[in-house]
Amino acid sequence: TRDRWWSCTGPPVDMRAGTKILIVDDSQEFQLLVKTFLAEEPYLLLSAGDPLQATGSALRDKPSLIVLDIGLPGGDGWMLLDRLKSNAFTRTIPVVVVTGQTKPGLADKARIKGAAAFLPKPVEKQTLLATFADILHPPAPQATPGLRTPQT
């Protein structure tokens, strides 16, 4: 059925359980690398090779995080990031831009366009895992001593 996908750790699981990550990259090798990095993590992985597939998956599957390459066929990743951040249904999904491009200013451009993080390729496993953890499971805010909060 449509509500079942292969998880990183084995048999099909219910799509309503777990954290979904959409990998948007036209490189099957990079998609496989990320899947290998996450094989022991409790994530459900989806993949798309172009902006059209990615937009459909983001709207249909509502991932918790999107990993986005900026060099894509059929429209670049910047265009897709703009589209995701301007759509009411996808604007709150954190996007991690991962690219092999080395032009200066790419990290700033990603931040300005609304990306949650920017990572250059090749990406290390621990860096990717730490970035995902920081975004998906941020630490609880610390209470400020002496700060009063309204009582209801």
Salt bridges, closest charged atoms under 4 A:
ASP14 OD2 - ARG16 NH2 2.52
ASP25 OD2 - LYS121 NZ 2.68
ASP61 OD2 - ARG60 NH2 3.43
ASP69 OD1 - LYS121 NZ 3.75
ASP82 OD2 - LYS113 NZ 2.97
ASP108 OD1 - ARG111 NH2 3.67
